Amino acid sequence: MTDLAPTPDHPGLHAKKSSSDEPATASAVCHCGASATATGDAQVVSLVAGWETNHASAHNRAAPR
C-alpha cells in the first residue's frame, strides 16, 4: 500500500482512526506551504474543519466580481 501522508510534492489531507480504542491522527500539507498534524479525535476534527475552511477549496474559489 502506498503511503498516504501528504507532502509538499503531493499536498492534501490524510486522517485515520485505526480502531475505536485508538485516537484519530491527521496530517495536512497545502500547496501554499501550510502544514499541520493532529492527534486525538477532537483535534483531528478541528484540523479537518480548518483545512476545509482555509486550504482545500478556499484556494480554488473564484474571486468576487
mmCIF file as Biopython writes it, N, C-alpha, C and O atoms, coordinates in Angstrom:
data_model
#
loop_
_atom_site.group_PDB
_atom_site.id
_atom_site.type_symbol
_atom_site.label_atom_id
_atom_site.label_alt_id
_atom_site.label_comp_id
_atom_site.label_asym_id
_atom_site.label_entity_id
_atom_site.label_seq_id
_atom_site.pdbx_PDB_ins_code
_atom_site.Cartn_x
_atom_site.Cartn_y
_atom_site.Cartn_z
_atom_site.occupancy
_atom_site.B_iso_or_equiv
_atom_site.auth_seq_id
_atom_site.auth_asym_id
_atom_site.pdbx_PDB_model_num
ATOM 1   N N  . MET A ? 1  ? 0.842   -1.181 0.000  1.0 0.0 1  A 1 
ATOM 2   C CA . MET A ? 1  ? 0.000   0.000  0.000  1.0 0.0 1  A 1 
ATOM 3   C C  . MET A ? 1  ? 0.881   1.235  0.000  1.0 0.0 1  A 1 
ATOM 4   O O  . MET A ? 1  ? 1.907   1.268  0.678  1.0 0.0 1  A 1 
ATOM 5   N N  . THR A ? 2  ? 0.496   2.231  -0.740 1.0 0.0 2  A 1 
ATOM 6   C CA . THR A ? 2  ? 1.232   3.477  -0.834 1.0 0.0 2  A 1 
ATOM 7   C C  . THR A ? 2  ? 1.027   4.311  0.421  1.0 0.0 2  A 1 
ATOM 8   O O  . THR A ? 2  ? -0.051  4.306  1.016  1.0 0.0 2  A 1 
ATOM 9   N N  . ASP A ? 3  ? 2.080   5.030  0.818  1.0 0.0 3  A 1 
ATOM 10  C CA . ASP A ? 3  ? 1.963   5.939  1.955  1.0 0.0 3  A 1 
ATOM 11  C C  . ASP A ? 3  ? 1.028   7.084  1.565  1.0 0.0 3  A 1 
ATOM 12  O O  . ASP A ? 3  ? 1.245   7.750  0.553  1.0 0.0 3  A 1 
ATOM 13  N N  . LEU A ? 4  ? 0.008   7.307  2.355  1.0 0.0 4  A 1 
ATOM 14  C CA . LEU A ? 4  ? -0.996  8.329  2.040  1.0 0.0 4  A 1 
ATOM 15  C C  . LEU A ? 4  ? -0.713  9.673  2.695  1.0 0.0 4  A 1 
ATOM 16  O O  . LEU A ? 4  ? -1.485  10.615 2.515  1.0 0.0 4  A 1 
ATOM 17  N N  . ALA A ? 5  ? 0.370   9.783  3.448  1.0 0.0 5  A 1 
ATOM 18  C CA . ALA A ? 5  ? 0.688   11.044 4.125  1.0 0.0 5  A 1 
ATOM 19  C C  . ALA A ? 5  ? 0.984   12.124 3.089  1.0 0.0 5  A 1 
ATOM 20  O O  . ALA A ? 5  ? 1.748   11.888 2.152  1.0 0.0 5  A 1 
ATOM 21  N N  . PRO A ? 6  ? 0.384   13.311 3.248  1.0 0.0 6  A 1 
ATOM 22  C CA . PRO A ? 6  ? 0.649   14.387 2.299  1.0 0.0 6  A 1 
ATOM 23  C C  . PRO A ? 6  ? 2.073   14.914 2.439  1.0 0.0 6  A 1 
ATOM 24  O O  . PRO A ? 6  ? 2.662   14.863 3.518  1.0 0.0 6  A 1 
ATOM 25  N N  . THR A ? 7  ? 2.613   15.415 1.346  1.0 0.0 7  A 1 
ATOM 26  C CA . THR A ? 7  ? 3.943   16.012 1.308  1.0 0.0 7  A 1 
ATOM 27  C C  . THR A ? 7  ? 3.869   17.308 0.508  1.0 0.0 7  A 1 
ATOM 28  O O  . THR A ? 7  ? 2.859   17.558 -0.151 1.0 0.0 7  A 1 
ATOM 29  N N  . PRO A ? 8  ? 4.910   18.140 0.548  1.0 0.0 8  A 1 
ATOM 30  C CA . PRO A ? 8  ? 4.893   19.343 -0.292 1.0 0.0 8  A 1 
ATOM 31  C C  . PRO A ? 8  ? 4.718   19.021 -1.781 1.0 0.0 8  A 1 
ATOM 32  O O  . PRO A ? 8  ? 4.107   19.799 -2.514 1.0 0.0 8  A 1 
ATOM 33  N N  . ASP A ? 9  ? 5.249   17.885 -2.228 1.0 0.0 9  A 1 
ATOM 34  C CA . ASP A ? 9  ? 5.083   17.495 -3.633 1.0 0.0 9  A 1 
ATOM 35  C C  . ASP A ? 9  ? 3.700   16.926 -3.926 1.0 0.0 9  A 1 
ATOM 36  O O  . ASP A ? 9  ? 3.246   16.949 -5.070 1.0 0.0 9  A 1 
ATOM 37  N N  . HIS A ? 10 ? 3.034   16.417 -2.899 1.0 0.0 10 A 1 
ATOM 38  C CA . HIS A ? 10 ? 1.688   15.845 -3.030 1.0 0.0 10 A 1 
ATOM 39  C C  . HIS A ? 10 ? 0.833   16.344 -1.870 1.0 0.0 10 A 1 
ATOM 40  O O  . HIS A ? 10 ? 0.552   15.593 -0.936 1.0 0.0 10 A 1 
ATOM 41  N N  . PRO A ? 11 ? 0.413   17.626 -1.926 1.0 0.0 11 A 1 
ATOM 42  C CA . PRO A ? 11 ? -0.352  18.195 -0.813 1.0 0.0 11 A 1 
ATOM 43  C C  . PRO A ? 11 ? -1.713  17.532 -0.651 1.0 0.0 11 A 1 
ATOM 44  O O  . PRO A ? 11 ? -2.246  16.923 -1.579 1.0 0.0 11 A 1 
ATOM 45  N N  . GLY A ? 12 ? -2.251  17.668 0.535  1.0 0.0 12 A 1 
ATOM 46  C CA . GLY A ? 12 ? -3.575  17.135 0.811  1.0 0.0 12 A 1 
ATOM 47  C C  . GLY A ? 12 ? -3.792  16.935 2.293  1.0 0.0 12 A 1 
ATOM 48  O O  . GLY A ? 12 ? -3.027  17.432 3.121  1.0 0.0 12 A 1 
ATOM 49  N N  . LEU A ? 13 ? -4.821  16.217 2.614  1.0 0.0 13 A 1 
ATOM 50  C CA . LEU A ? 13 ? -5.216  15.943 3.987  1.0 0.0 13 A 1 
ATOM 51  C C  . LEU A ? 13 ? -5.365  14.440 4.143  1.0 0.0 13 A 1 
ATOM 52  O O  . LEU A ? 13 ? -5.984  13.786 3.304  1.0 0.0 13 A 1 
ATOM 53  N N  . HIS A ? 14 ? -4.806  13.890 5.206  1.0 0.0 14 A 1 
ATOM 54  C CA . HIS A ? 14 ? -4.968  12.468 5.483  1.0 0.0 14 A 1 
ATOM 55  C C  . HIS A ? 14 ? -5.333  12.310 6.947  1.0 0.0 14 A 1 
ATOM 56  O O  . HIS A ? 14 ? -4.601  12.765 7.826  1.0 0.0 14 A 1 
ATOM 57  N N  . ALA A ? 15 ? -6.453  11.671 7.212  1.0 0.0 15 A 1 
ATOM 58  C CA . ALA A ? 15 ? -6.903  11.402 8.581  1.0 0.0 15 A 1 
ATOM 59  C C  . ALA A ? 15 ? -7.194  9.910  8.700  1.0 0.0 15 A 1 
ATOM 60  O O  . ALA A ? 15 ? -7.685  9.282  7.762  1.0 0.0 15 A 1 
ATOM 61  N N  . LYS A ? 16 ? -6.882  9.354  9.874  1.0 0.0 16 A 1 
ATOM 62  C CA . LYS A ? 16 ? -7.182  7.937  10.073 1.0 0.0 16 A 1 
ATOM 63  C C  . LYS A ? 16 ? -7.502  7.665  11.529 1.0 0.0 16 A 1 
ATOM 64  O O  . LYS A ? 16 ? -7.093  8.395  12.431 1.0 0.0 16 A 1 
ATOM 65  N N  . LYS A ? 17 ? -8.245  6.594  11.725 1.0 0.0 17 A 1 
ATOM 66  C CA . LYS A ? 17 ? -8.567  6.094  13.054 1.0 0.0 17 A 1 
ATOM 67  C C  . LYS A ? 17 ? -8.572  4.583  12.921 1.0 0.0 17 A 1 
ATOM 68  O O  . LYS A ? 17 ? -9.521  3.994  12.404 1.0 0.0 17 A 1 
ATOM 69  N N  . SER A ? 18 ? -7.490  3.959  13.398 1.0 0.0 18 A 1 
ATOM 70  C CA . SER A ? 18 ? -7.295  2.524  13.198 1.0 0.0 18 A 1 
ATOM 71  C C  . SER A ? 18 ? -8.350  1.679  13.883 1.0 0.0 18 A 1 
ATOM 72  O O  . SER A ? 18 ? -8.783  0.665  13.336 1.0 0.0 18 A 1 
ATOM 73  N N  . SER A ? 19 ? -8.771  2.084  15.079 1.0 0.0 19 A 1 
ATOM 74  C CA . SER A ? 19 ? -9.817  1.355  15.794 1.0 0.0 19 A 1 
ATOM 75  C C  . SER A ? 19 ? -10.485 2.313  16.769 1.0 0.0 19 A 1 
ATOM 76  O O  . SER A ? 19 ? -9.990  3.413  17.019 1.0 0.0 19 A 1 
ATOM 77  N N  . SER A ? 20 ? -11.609 1.883  17.312 1.0 0.0 20 A 1 
ATOM 78  C CA . SER A ? 20 ? -12.339 2.761  18.237 1.0 0.0 20 A 1 
ATOM 79  C C  . SER A ? 20 ? -11.568 2.977  19.536 1.0 0.0 20 A 1 
ATOM 80  O O  . SER A ? 20 ? -11.863 3.908  20.285 1.0 0.0 20 A 1 
ATOM 81  N N  . ASP A ? 21 ? -10.578 2.115  19.809 1.0 0.0 21 A 1 
ATOM 82  C CA . ASP A ? 21 ? -9.776  2.263  21.025 1.0 0.0 21 A 1 
ATOM 83  C C  . ASP A ? 21 ? -8.560  3.165  20.839 1.0 0.0 21 A 1 
ATOM 84  O O  . ASP A ? 21 ? -7.914  3.533  21.820 1.0 0.0 21 A 1 
ATOM 85  N N  . GLU A ? 22 ? -8.244  3.521  19.620 1.0 0.0 22 A 1 
ATOM 86  C CA . GLU A ? 22 ? -7.072  4.345  19.316 1.0 0.0 22 A 1 
ATOM 87  C C  . GLU A ? 22 ? -7.508  5.762  18.982 1.0 0.0 22 A 1 
ATOM 88  O O  . GLU A ? 22 ? -8.597  5.964  18.445 1.0 0.0 22 A 1 
ATOM 89  N N  . PRO A ? 23 ? -6.667  6.751  19.294 1.0 0.0 23 A 1 
ATOM 90  C CA . PRO A ? 23 ? -7.014  8.124  18.913 1.0 0.0 23 A 1 
ATOM 91  C C  . PRO A ? 23 ? -6.861  8.327  17.405 1.0 0.0 23 A 1 
ATOM 92  O O  . PRO A ? 23 ? -6.025  7.686  16.767 1.0 0.0 23 A 1 
ATOM 93  N N  . ALA A ? 24 ? -7.643  9.189  16.864 1.0 0.0 24 A 1 
ATOM 94  C CA . ALA A ? 24 ? -7.512  9.551  15.460 1.0 0.0 24 A 1 
ATOM 95  C C  . ALA A ? 24 ? -6.224  10.343 15.277 1.0 0.0 24 A 1 
ATOM 96  O O  . ALA A ? 24 ? -5.746  10.994 16.207 1.0 0.0 24 A 1 
ATOM 97  N N  . THR A ? 25 ? -5.662  10.281 14.061 1.0 0.0 25 A 1 
ATOM 98  C CA . THR A ? 25 ? -4.498  11.094 13.712 1.0 0.0 25 A 1 
ATOM 99  C C  . THR A ? 25 ? -4.742  11.709 12.350 1.0 0.0 25 A 1 
ATOM 100 O O  . THR A ? 25 ? -5.500  11.171 11.543 1.0 0.0 25 A 1 
ATOM 101 N N  . ALA A ? 26 ? -4.100  12.836 12.096 1.0 0.0 26 A 1 
ATOM 102 C CA . ALA A ? 26 ? -4.252  13.500 10.804 1.0 0.0 26 A 1 
ATOM 103 C C  . ALA A ? 26 ? -3.014  14.319 10.505 1.0 0.0 26 A 1 
ATOM 104 O O  . ALA A ? 26 ? -2.309  14.769 11.408 1.0 0.0 26 A 1 
ATOM 105 N N  . SER A ? 27 ? -2.765  14.501 9.219  1.0 0.0 27 A 1 
ATOM 106 C CA . SER A ? 27 ? -1.722  15.405 8.765  1.0 0.0 27 A 1 
ATOM 107 C C  . SER A ? 27 ? -2.222  16.099 7.511  1.0 0.0 27 A 1 
ATOM 108 O O  . SER A ? 27 ? -2.994  15.536 6.734  1.0 0.0 27 A 1 
ATOM 109 N N  . ALA A ? 28 ? -1.768  17.328 7.329  1.0 0.0 28 A 1 
ATOM 110 C CA . ALA A ? 28 ? -2.174  18.113 6.174  1.0 0.0 28 A 1 
ATOM 111 C C  . ALA A ? 28 ? -0.994  18.940 5.695  1.0 0.0 28 A 1 
ATOM 112 O O  . ALA A ? 28 ? -0.217  19.469 6.491  1.0 0.0 28 A 1 
ATOM 113 N N  . VAL A ? 29 ? -0.878  19.040 4.383  1.0 0.0 29 A 1 
ATOM 114 C CA . VAL A ? 29 ? 0.121   19.900 3.757  1.0 0.0 29 A 1 
ATOM 115 C C  . VAL A ? 29 ? -0.582  20.585 2.600  1.0 0.0 29 A 1 
ATOM 116 O O  . VAL A ? 29 ? -1.214  19.926 1.774  1.0 0.0 29 A 1 
ATOM 117 N N  . CYS A ? 30 ? -0.474  21.903 2.537  1.0 0.0 30 A 1 
ATOM 118 C CA . CYS A ? 30 ? -1.114  22.682 1.477  1.0 0.0 30 A 1 
ATOM 119 C C  . CYS A ? 30 ? -0.058  23.151 0.481  1.0 0.0 30 A 1 
ATOM 120 O O  . CYS A ? 30 ? 1.107   23.327 0.837  1.0 0.0 30 A 1 
ATOM 121 N N  . HIS A ? 31 ? -0.469  23.349 -0.757 1.0 0.0 31 A 1 
ATOM 122 C CA . HIS A ? 31 ? 0.464   23.855 -1.757 1.0 0.0 31 A 1 
ATOM 123 C C  . HIS A ? 31 ? 0.919   25.278 -1.448 1.0 0.0 31 A 1 
ATOM 124 O O  . HIS A ? 31 ? 1.885   25.754 -2.045 1.0 0.0 31 A 1 
ATOM 125 N N  . CYS A ? 32 ? 0.236   25.975 -0.518 1.0 0.0 32 A 1 
ATOM 126 C CA . CYS A ? 32 ? 0.651   27.325 -0.123 1.0 0.0 32 A 1 
ATOM 127 C C  . CYS A ? 32 ? 1.781   27.293 0.900  1.0 0.0 32 A 1 
ATOM 128 O O  . CYS A ? 32 ? 2.334   28.338 1.245  1.0 0.0 32 A 1 
ATOM 129 N N  . GLY A ? 33 ? 2.131   26.093 1.393  1.0 0.0 33 A 1 
ATOM 130 C CA . GLY A ? 33 ? 3.215   25.953 2.353  1.0 0.0 33 A 1 
ATOM 131 C C  . GLY A ? 33 ? 2.767   25.646 3.766  1.0 0.0 33 A 1 
ATOM 132 O O  . GLY A ? 33 ? 3.597   25.275 4.596  1.0 0.0 33 A 1 
ATOM 133 N N  . ALA A ? 34 ? 1.497   25.784 4.069  1.0 0.0 34 A 1 
ATOM 134 C CA . ALA A ? 34 ? 0.992   25.491 5.413  1.0 0.0 34 A 1 
ATOM 135 C C  . ALA A ? 34 ? 0.985   23.988 5.647  1.0 0.0 34 A 1 
ATOM 136 O O  . ALA A ? 34 ? 0.748   23.205 4.727  1.0 0.0 34 A 1 
ATOM 137 N N  . SER A ? 35 ? 1.250   23.592 6.897  1.0 0.0 35 A 1 
ATOM 138 C CA . SER A ? 35 ? 1.167   22.179 7.255  1.0 0.0 35 A 1 
ATOM 139 C C  . SER A ? 35 ? 0.720   22.062 8.704  1.0 0.0 35 A 1 
ATOM 140 O O  . SER A ? 35 ? 0.892   22.988 9.496  1.0 0.0 35 A 1 
ATOM 141 N N  . ALA A ? 36 ? 0.148   20.916 9.040  1.0 0.0 36 A 1 
ATOM 142 C CA . ALA A ? 36 ? -0.335  20.695 10.406 1.0 0.0 36 A 1 
ATOM 143 C C  . ALA A ? 36 ? -0.470  19.208 10.655 1.0 0.0 36 A 1 
ATOM 144 O O  . ALA A ? 36 ? -0.642  18.424 9.722  1.0 0.0 36 A 1 
ATOM 145 N N  . THR A ? 37 ? -0.391  18.821 11.928 1.0 0.0 37 A 1 
ATOM 146 C CA . THR A ? 37 ? -0.672  17.459 12.354 1.0 0.0 37 A 1 
ATOM 147 C C  . THR A ? 37 ? -1.574  17.524 13.572 1.0 0.0 37 A 1 
ATOM 148 O O  . THR A ? 37 ? -1.610  18.536 14.272 1.0 0.0 37 A 1 
ATOM 149 N N  . ALA A ? 38 ? -2.300  16.452 13.823 1.0 0.0 38 A 1 
ATOM 150 C CA . ALA A ? 38 ? -3.185  16.389 14.982 1.0 0.0 38 A 1 
ATOM 151 C C  . ALA A ? 38 ? -3.280  14.948 15.470 1.0 0.0 38 A 1 
ATOM 152 O O  . ALA A ? 38 ? -3.234  13.999 14.688 1.0 0.0 38 A 1 
ATOM 153 N N  . THR A ? 39 ? -3.414  14.815 16.786 1.0 0.0 39 A 1 
ATOM 154 C CA . THR A ? 39 ? -3.637  13.515 17.411 1.0 0.0 39 A 1 
ATOM 155 C C  . THR A ? 39 ? -4.776  13.666 18.401 1.0 0.0 39 A 1 
ATOM 156 O O  . THR A ? 39 ? -4.775  14.584 19.221 1.0 0.0 39 A 1 
ATOM 157 N N  . GLY A ? 40 ? -5.735  12.780 18.328 1.0 0.0 40 A 1 
ATOM 158 C CA . GLY A ? 40 ? -6.910  12.842 19.194 1.0 0.0 40 A 1 
ATOM 159 C C  . GLY A ? 40 ? -8.116  13.225 18.372 1.0 0.0 40 A 1 
ATOM 160 O O  . GLY A ? 40 ? -8.027  14.042 17.455 1.0 0.0 40 A 1 
ATOM 161 N N  . ASP A ? 41 ? -9.242  12.631 18.705 1.0 0.0 41 A 1 
ATOM 162 C CA . ASP A ? 41 ? -10.450 12.824 17.910 1.0 0.0 41 A 1 
ATOM 163 C C  . ASP A ? 41 ? -10.844 14.289 17.765 1.0 0.0 41 A 1 
ATOM 164 O O  . ASP A ? 41 ? -11.106 14.742 16.650 1.0 0.0 41 A 1 
ATOM 165 N N  . ALA A ? 42 ? -10.891 15.031 18.848 1.0 0.0 42 A 1 
ATOM 166 C CA . ALA A ? 42 ? -11.314 16.432 18.790 1.0 0.0 42 A 1 
ATOM 167 C C  . ALA A ? 42 ? -10.324 17.276 17.987 1.0 0.0 42 A 1 
ATOM 168 O O  . ALA A ? 42 ? -10.732 18.150 17.222 1.0 0.0 42 A 1 
ATOM 169 N N  . GLN A ? 43 ? -9.037  17.022 18.156 1.0 0.0 43 A 1 
ATOM 170 C CA . GLN A ? 43 ? -8.028  17.784 17.429 1.0 0.0 43 A 1 
ATOM 171 C C  . GLN A ? 43 ? -8.085  17.491 15.933 1.0 0.0 43 A 1 
ATOM 172 O O  . GLN A ? 43 ? -7.890  18.390 15.115 1.0 0.0 43 A 1 
ATOM 173 N N  . VAL A ? 44 ? -8.350  16.241 15.577 1.0 0.0 44 A 1 
ATOM 174 C CA . VAL A ? 44 ? -8.467  15.887 14.162 1.0 0.0 44 A 1 
ATOM 175 C C  . VAL A ? 44 ? -9.692  16.562 13.553 1.0 0.0 44 A 1 
ATOM 176 O O  . VAL A ? 44 ? -9.623  17.067 12.432 1.0 0.0 44 A 1 
ATOM 177 N N  . VAL A ? 45 ? -10.793 16.577 14.262 1.0 0.0 45 A 1 
ATOM 178 C CA . VAL A ? 45 ? -11.993 17.264 13.768 1.0 0.0 45 A 1 
ATOM 179 C C  . VAL A ? 45 ? -11.679 18.740 13.527 1.0 0.0 45 A 1 
ATOM 180 O O  . VAL A ? 45 ? -12.101 19.300 12.516 1.0 0.0 45 A 1 
ATOM 181 N N  . SER A ? 46 ? -10.953 19.370 14.432 1.0 0.0 46 A 1 
ATOM 182 C CA . SER A ? 46 ? -10.578 20.783 14.268 1.0 0.0 46 A 1 
ATOM 183 C C  . SER A ? 46 ? -9.649  20.980 13.080 1.0 0.0 46 A 1 
ATOM 184 O O  . SER A ? 46 ? -9.810  21.934 12.318 1.0 0.0 46 A 1 
ATOM 185 N N  . LEU A ? 47 ? -8.674  20.083 12.915 1.0 0.0 47 A 1 
ATOM 186 C CA . LEU A ? 47 ? -7.759  20.200 11.781 1.0 0.0 47 A 1 
ATOM 187 C C  . LEU A ? 47 ? -8.518  20.081 10.466 1.0 0.0 47 A 1 
ATOM 188 O O  . LEU A ? 47 ? -8.290  20.870 9.548  1.0 0.0 47 A 1 
ATOM 189 N N  . VAL A ? 48 ? -9.413  19.112 10.363 1.0 0.0 48 A 1 
ATOM 190 C CA . VAL A ? 48 ? -10.189 18.925 9.138  1.0 0.0 48 A 1 
ATOM 191 C C  . VAL A ? 48 ? -11.053 20.151 8.862  1.0 0.0 48 A 1 
ATOM 192 O O  . VAL A ? 48 ? -11.118 20.612 7.722  1.0 0.0 48 A 1 
ATOM 193 N N  . ALA A ? 49 ? -11.710 20.679 9.876  1.0 0.0 49 A 1 
ATOM 194 C CA . ALA A ? 49 ? -12.547 21.878 9.685  1.0 0.0 49 A 1 
ATOM 195 C C  . ALA A ? 49 ? -11.700 23.060 9.229  1.0 0.0 49 A 1 
ATOM 196 O O  . ALA A ? 49 ? -12.092 23.792 8.320  1.0 0.0 49 A 1 
ATOM 197 N N  . GLY A ? 50 ? -10.547 23.250 9.851  1.0 0.0 50 A 1 
ATOM 198 C CA . GLY A ? 50 ? -9.671  24.345 9.448  1.0 0.0 50 A 1 
ATOM 199 C C  . GLY A ? 50 ? -9.141  24.173 8.038  1.0 0.0 50 A 1 
ATOM 200 O O  . GLY A ? 50 ? -9.021  25.143 7.289  1.0 0.0 50 A 1 
ATOM 201 N N  . TRP A ? 51 ? -8.825  22.939 7.678  1.0 0.0 51 A 1 
ATOM 202 C CA . TRP A ? 51 ? -8.352  22.653 6.318  1.0 0.0 51 A 1 
ATOM 203 C C  . TRP A ? 51 ? -9.434  22.994 5.303  1.0 0.0 51 A 1 
ATOM 204 O O  . TRP A ? 51 ? -9.167  23.657 4.301  1.0 0.0 51 A 1 
ATOM 205 N N  . GLU A ? 52 ? -10.653 22.540 5.564  1.0 0.0 52 A 1 
ATOM 206 C CA . GLU A ? 52 ? -11.755 22.809 4.640  1.0 0.0 52 A 1 
ATOM 207 C C  . GLU A ? 52 ? -12.026 24.303 4.497  1.0 0.0 52 A 1 
ATOM 208 O O  . GLU A ? 52 ? -12.327 24.779 3.402  1.0 0.0 52 A 1 
ATOM 209 N N  . THR A ? 53 ? -11.922 25.034 5.587  1.0 0.0 53 A 1 
ATOM 210 C CA . THR A ? 53 ? -12.196 26.466 5.566  1.0 0.0 53 A 1 
ATOM 211 C C  . THR A ? 53 ? -11.077 27.268 4.917  1.0 0.0 53 A 1 
ATOM 212 O O  . THR A ? 53 ? -11.340 28.197 4.153  1.0 0.0 53 A 1 
ATOM 213 N N  . ASN A ? 54 ? -9.837  26.918 5.215  1.0 0.0 54 A 1 
ATOM 214 C CA . ASN A ? 54 ? -8.717  27.773 4.844  1.0 0.0 54 A 1 
ATOM 215 C C  . ASN A ? 54 ? -7.823  27.264 3.722  1.0 0.0 54 A 1 
ATOM 216 O O  . ASN A ? 54 ? -7.038  28.039 3.174  1.0 0.0 54 A 1 
ATOM 217 N N  . HIS A ? 55 ? -7.915  26.005 3.368  1.0 0.0 55 A 1 
ATOM 218 C CA . HIS A ? 55 ? -6.962  25.495 2.383  1.0 0.0 55 A 1 
ATOM 219 C C  . HIS A ? 55 ? -7.593  24.721 1.243  1.0 0.0 55 A 1 
ATOM 220 O O  . HIS A ? 55 ? -7.321  25.038 0.085  1.0 0.0 55 A 1 
ATOM 221 N N  . ALA A ? 56 ? -8.398  23.751 1.500  1.0 0.0 56 A 1 
ATOM 222 C CA . ALA A ? 56 ? -8.909  22.870 0.449  1.0 0.0 56 A 1 
ATOM 223 C C  . ALA A ? 56 ? -9.522  23.662 -0.708 1.0 0.0 56 A 1 
ATOM 224 O O  . ALA A ? 56 ? -8.805  24.092 -1.611 1.0 0.0 56 A 1 
ATOM 225 N N  . SER A ? 57 ? -10.780 23.846 -0.687 1.0 0.0 57 A 1 
ATOM 226 C CA . SER A ? 57 ? -11.444 24.575 -1.771 1.0 0.0 57 A 1 
ATOM 227 C C  . SER A ? 57 ? -11.279 26.083 -1.644 1.0 0.0 57 A 1 
ATOM 228 O O  . SER A ? 57 ? -11.575 26.813 -2.590 1.0 0.0 57 A 1 
ATOM 229 N N  . ALA A ? 58 ? -10.810 26.566 -0.493 1.0 0.0 58 A 1 
ATOM 230 C CA . ALA A ? 58 ? -10.638 28.011 -0.306 1.0 0.0 58 A 1 
ATOM 231 C C  . ALA A ? 58 ? -9.669  28.585 -1.327 1.0 0.0 58 A 1 
ATOM 232 O O  . ALA A ? 58 ? -9.844  29.723 -1.763 1.0 0.0 58 A 1 
ATOM 233 N N  . HIS A ? 59 ? -8.661  27.833 -1.717 1.0 0.0 59 A 1 
ATOM 234 C CA . HIS A ? 59 ? -7.693  28.307 -2.704 1.0 0.0 59 A 1 
ATOM 235 C C  . HIS A ? 59 ? -8.264  28.275 -4.124 1.0 0.0 59 A 1 
ATOM 236 O O  . HIS A ? 59 ? -7.710  28.900 -5.029 1.0 0.0 59 A 1 
ATOM 237 N N  . ASN A ? 60 ? -9.365  27.552 -4.321 1.0 0.0 60 A 1 
ATOM 238 C CA . ASN A ? 60 ? -9.933  27.402 -5.644 1.0 0.0 60 A 1 
ATOM 239 C C  . ASN A ? 60 ? -11.163 28.272 -5.872 1.0 0.0 60 A 1 
ATOM 240 O O  . ASN A ? 60 ? -11.730 28.266 -6.965 1.0 0.0 60 A 1 
ATOM 241 N N  . ARG A ? 61 ? -11.577 29.011 -4.868 1.0 0.0 61 A 1 
ATOM 242 C CA . ARG A ? 61 ? -12.775 29.852 -5.025 1.0 0.0 61 A 1 
ATOM 243 C C  . ARG A ? 61 ? -12.489 30.993 -5.979 1.0 0.0 61 A 1 
ATOM 244 O O  . ARG A ? 61 ? -11.412 31.589 -5.960 1.0 0.0 61 A 1 
ATOM 245 N N  . ALA A ? 62 ? -13.449 31.278 -6.792 1.0 0.0 62 A 1 
ATOM 246 C CA . ALA A ? 62 ? -13.315 32.395 -7.728 1.0 0.0 62 A 1 
ATOM 247 C C  . ALA A ? 62 ? -13.366 33.712 -6.974 1.0 0.0 62 A 1 
ATOM 248 O O  . ALA A ? 62 ? -14.099 33.852 -5.996 1.0 0.0 62 A 1 
ATOM 249 N N  . ALA A ? 63 ? -12.597 34.654 -7.426 1.0 0.0 63 A 1 
ATOM 250 C CA . ALA A ? 63 ? -12.603 35.991 -6.819 1.0 0.0 63 A 1 
ATOM 251 C C  . ALA A ? 63 ? -13.930 36.675 -7.122 1.0 0.0 63 A 1 
ATOM 252 O O  . ALA A ? 63 ? -14.477 36.513 -8.213 1.0 0.0 63 A 1 
ATOM 253 N N  . PRO A ? 64 ? -14.455 37.446 -6.157 1.0 0.0 64 A 1 
ATOM 254 C CA . PRO A ? 64 ? -15.721 38.155 -6.407 1.0 0.0 64 A 1 
ATOM 255 C C  . PRO A ? 64 ? -15.545 39.177 -7.529 1.0 0.0 64 A 1 
ATOM 256 O O  . PRO A ? 64 ? -14.483 39.778 -7.694 1.0 0.0 64 A 1 
ATOM 257 N N  . ARG A ? 65 ? -16.598 39.347 -8.276 1.0 0.0 65 A 1 
ATOM 258 C CA . ARG A ? 65 ? -16.543 40.308 -9.402 1.0 0.0 65 A 1 
ATOM 259 C C  . ARG A ? 65 ? -17.037 41.650 -8.993 1.0 0.0 65 A 1 
ATOM 260 O O  . ARG A ? 65 ? -17.062 42.574 -9.806 1.0 0.0 65 A 1 
#
